[in-house]
Amino acid sequence: MRRGAMIFKGGPQAQEPCPSGVHCGHRQTFVPLIMPRIAYLPQHHAEPEDLVAAIRRRRGGELLNLDRMLLHSPAFARGWNGLLGAVRGELELDADLRELAICVVARLNGADYEFMHHAPLFLAAGGEAEQLALLHDIPAAVENRLAFSTRERAVIALTYEMTRRVRVSEAHFAAIRALLPAQQVVELVGVVATYNMVSRFLVALDVGIEDRSGSEPAH
């Protein structure tokens, strides 16, 4: 694994700092900045123009390192932007459950980048920093009735089984089906599947957190 300059990271598995000043309940330590396996395209990259403009609109103006990696393949980046735009902005599934599932996937797959970007979204949707800290042990979180609601534990269990075992047990599927309408169950399964794709892409290519100390502003 290629290493570069030192940056702050925190948490039980050395997660990167929470963005925008949001505290995710993790201690901070110095660890090396991961260098990507393929160089990012520059922040000012502009082709294809319509695609880059659409990505910038979805991101609020700036390209993330993930985008700068995806744009090596415009066709892939276009499909990705459409899918992730729908998953993030058009589902009926409650935002807190969506972001909880994404954070669980990130923890299970060791996708620090994914966790760093979605932990603040989980907090903004009503989640708690204590809950994020407990995700270092997913099986224990499933059984933790004090920190997680029945719905949250059902989401964590489904996400764990989809990510670790692929096939979901009848008991865990029945539990989530009893708590959510059919549309939201389908959406939850889709979120877990989608962010398993995202995390595997990030980890395989060593996509690292944006360097906010330089000239490129963070998103």
URVEN-V678504 format. One record per pair of residues at least 24 apart in sequence whose C-alpha atoms are under 10 Angstrom apart, sorted by the first residue. I is the first residue (numbers start at 0). J is the second residue. If there is no record, write none. Layout:
I|J, I|J
This chain:
0|33, 0|34, 0|35, 0|36, 0|205, 1|31, 1|32, 1|33, 1|34, 1|35, 1|36, 1|205, 2|30, 2|31, 2|32, 2|33, 2|34, 2|35, 3|30, 3|31, 3|32, 3|33, 3|34, 3|35, 4|30, 4|31, 4|32, 4|33, 4|34, 4|210, 5|29, 5|30, 5|31, 5|32, 5|33, 6|30, 6|31, 6|32, 6|33, 6|208, 6|210, 6|211, 6|212, 7|31, 7|32, 8|32, 8|111, 8|115, 8|208, 9|111, 9|115, 10|131, 10|132, 10|135, 11|132, 11|133, 11|134, 11|135, 11|136, 12|106, 12|109, 12|111, 12|135, 13|111, 14|106, 14|109, 14|110, 14|111, 14|112, 14|113, 14|114, 14|115, 15|111, 15|112, 15|114, 15|115, 15|116, 15|207, 15|208, 16|111, 16|115, 16|116, 16|208, 17|114, 17|115, 17|116, 17|117, 17|118, 17|119, 18|115, 18|116, 18|117, 18|118, 18|119, 18|211, 18|217, 18|218, 19|119, 19|217, 19|218, 20|119, 21|118, 21|119, 21|120, 21|122, 21|123, 21|128, 22|118, 22|119, 22|122, 22|127, 22|128, 23|115, 23|118, 23|119, 23|121, 23|122, 23|127, 23|128, 23|129, 23|130, 23|131, 23|132, 24|127, 24|128, 24|129, 24|130, 24|131, 24|132, 24|133, 25|128, 25|129, 25|131, 25|132, 26|132, 32|207, 32|208, 32|209, 32|210, 33|205, 33|206, 33|207, 33|208, 34|204, 34|205, 34|206, 34|207, 34|208, 35|64, 35|68, 35|201, 35|202, 35|203, 35|204, 35|205, 35|206, 35|207, 36|68, 36|202, 36|203, 36|204, 36|205, 36|206, 37|68, 37|71, 37|204, 37|205, 37|206, 38|64, 38|67, 38|68, 38|71, 38|204, 38|206, 39|63, 39|64, 39|65, 39|66, 39|67, 39|68, 39|69, 39|70, 39|71, 39|206, 40|64, 40|65, 40|66, 40|67, 40|68, 40|69, 40|70, 40|71, 41|67, 41|68, 41|215, 42|66, 42|67, 42|215, 42|216, 43|67, 43|215, 44|70, 45|70, 46|70, 46|73, 47|73, 47|74, 47|77, 49|77, 50|74, 50|76, 50|77, 50|80, 51|76, 51|77, 51|80, 53|77, 53|80, 53|81, 53|84, 54|79, 54|80, 54|81, 54|84, 57|81, 57|83, 57|84, 57|87, 57|88, 58|84, 58|218, 59|218, 60|216, 60|217, 60|218, 61|215, 61|216, 61|217, 61|218, 62|209, 62|215, 62|216, 62|217, 62|218, 63|206, 63|207, 63|208, 63|209, 63|216, 63|217, 63|218, 64|112, 64|201, 64|206, 64|207, 64|208, 64|209, 64|210, 65|112, 65|113, 65|197, 65|200, 65|201, 65|204, 65|205, 65|206, 65|207, 65|208, 65|209, 66|206, 67|206, 68|200, 68|201, 68|204, 68|206, 69|200, 79|193, 79|197, 82|193, 83|190, 83|193, 83|194, 83|197, 86|186, 86|187, 86|189, 86|190, 86|193, 86|194, 87|190, 90|182, 90|183, 90|186, 90|187, 90|190, 91|180, 91|182, 91|183, 91|184, 91|186, 91|187, 92|179, 92|180, 92|182, 92|183, 92|184, 92|185, 92|186, 92|187, 92|190, 93|124, 93|183, 93|187, 94|120, 94|121, 94|123, 94|124, 94|125, 94|126, 95|120, 95|121, 95|122, 95|123, 95|124, 95|125, 95|126, 95|151, 96|121, 96|124, 96|125, 96|126, 96|150, 96|151, 96|153, 96|154, 96|155, 96|187, 96|190, 97|121, 97|124, 97|154, 97|183, 97|186, 97|187, 97|188, 97|189, 97|190, 97|191, 98|122, 98|123, 98|124, 98|126, 98|190, 98|191, 99|124, 99|126, 99|130, 99|131, 99|134, 99|151, 99|152, 99|154, 99|155, 99|158, 100|151, 100|154, 100|155, 100|156, 100|157, 100|158, 100|159, 100|187, 100|188, 100|190, 100|191, 100|194, 101|155, 101|158, 101|187, 101|190, 101|191, 101|192, 101|193, 101|194, 101|195, 101|197, 101|198, 102|131, 102|134, 102|155, 102|158, 102|191, 102|194, 103|131, 103|134, 103|135, 103|136, 103|137, 103|140, 103|154, 103|155, 103|156, 103|158, 103|159, 103|162, 103|191, 103|194, 104|134, 104|137, 104|155, 104|158, 104|159, 104|161, 104|162, 104|163, 104|190, 104|191, 104|192, 104|193, 104|194, 104|195, 104|196, 104|197, 104|198, 105|134, 105|162, 105|194, 105|195, 105|197, 105|198, 105|199, 106|131, 106|134, 106|135, 106|136, 106|137, 106|198, 107|134, 107|135, 107|136, 107|137, 107|158, 107|159, 107|162, 107|163, 107|195, 107|198, 108|162, 108|163, 108|195, 108|198, 108|199, 108|202, 109|198, 109|199, 109|201, 109|202, 110|195, 110|197, 110|198, 110|199, 110|200, 110|201, 110|202, 110|203, 110|205, 110|206, 110|207, 111|198, 111|201, 111|202, 111|206, 111|207, 111|208, 112|198, 112|201, 112|202, 112|205, 112|206, 112|207, 112|208, 112|209, 113|194, 113|197, 113|198, 113|201, 113|202, 113|206, 113|207, 113|208, 114|198, 115|208, 116|208, 116|218, 149|174, 149|175, 149|178, 150|174, 150|175, 150|177, 150|178, 150|179, 151|175, 153|177, 153|178, 154|178, 154|184, 154|187, 154|188, 154|191, 157|187, 157|188, 157|191, 158|187, 158|188, 158|190, 158|191, 158|192, 158|195, 159|191, 161|188, 161|191, 161|192, 161|195, 162|191, 162|192, 162|194, 162|195, 165|192
